[in-house]
Amino acid sequence: MTRPDVLQIGSYPADDQSALERDFTMHRYLDAADKAGFLAGVAPMCRAIATRGDLGAGREMLNACPQLEMVAVFGVGTDAVDLDLCRARGIRVTNTPGVLTDDVADLAVAMMLAQARGVVGADAWVRSGAWAAQGSFALQRKVSGRRAGILGLGRIGLAVARRLVGFGMPIAYCSPQAKETPVGWTYQPDPVDLAAQSDVLFVTLAATPATRHIVGAAVLAALGPAGMLINVSRAANVDEAALLAALESGALGSAALDVFEGEPTVDPRFLTAPNMLLQPHAGSGTVETRAAMGRLVRDNLRAHFAGAPLLTPVV
């Protein structure tokens, strides 16, 4: 039986790569020195694209694949895929939701704790000998009981909020409309008003053109000089220039980011910004979850080529 031709845009863990190559003919765009020439040579035969959420599949790439039937995304975000063109051409799109929810929520809470309690700085204080030479590390901030704002109460936002209940944190959230939530959670339709009533603001909403820079100067000013911003969604949801300005001026207390514009290259100002915790887009970065994501990518591809229902369709 002929294996379907699949255009592979980014790297996958070794086990996933081996499993994909057993079932499909993988054309590794990521390895090509001359990417335009490679695409021109293999794209006409490819029936599927296997990509990652951060890499997506844009209009030019989709148009280069006349036989394309499906785009399988390793990740939950589909903002880098031209979904309108996929709909117009009848190209199916899948992603890997659900299996990464807990890990991303865990990291969001870990980032909050690390920032509030100065975990990274305290570790360096001990290692440098400063504890012995200079005494105790500077006092940090309490987490329990502080007010939490959740910008985007989808799967991940809900998982973050449920974890924060264990810290006795009052929960407020912002979504396009109110949702059924536990008693005591507060719905706030405006992001600025949400920030104003939050000590820690978690950004967990899906990225769309409408949400670009939804966290801008006004939201950051409302969060204030004692507030903390945590982004585990997409970089485009936060105005990085406004965030850096707020941190450098003291208008915002602290921030923790797992995503950046242009990653893995980051604005060098982040490296010296005060009260800044940086993570390398590692929200789903556990052995267990990446394995589950890889299986879901393969299962969606297999289902499509077997004529079976897709497990996690987006389009």
Buried (B, 14 or more C-beta within 10 A) or exposed (E): EEEBBBBBBBBBBEEBBEBBBEBBBBBBBBEBEEEEEBBEEBBEBBBBBBBBBBBBBEEEBBEBBEEBBBBBBBBBBBBBBBBEBBEEBEBBBBBBBBBBBBBBBBBBBBBBEBBBBBBEBBEEBEEEEBEEEEEEBEEEBEBEEBBBBBBBBBBBBBBBBEBBBEBEBBBBBBBEEEEEBEEEBBBBEEBBBBBBBBBBBBBBBBBBEEBBBBBBBBBBBBBBEEBBBBBBBBBBBBBBBBBBBBBBEEBBBBBBBBBBBEEEEBBEBBEEBEBBBBBEBEBBBBEEBBBBBBBBBBBBBBBBBEEEEBBBBBB
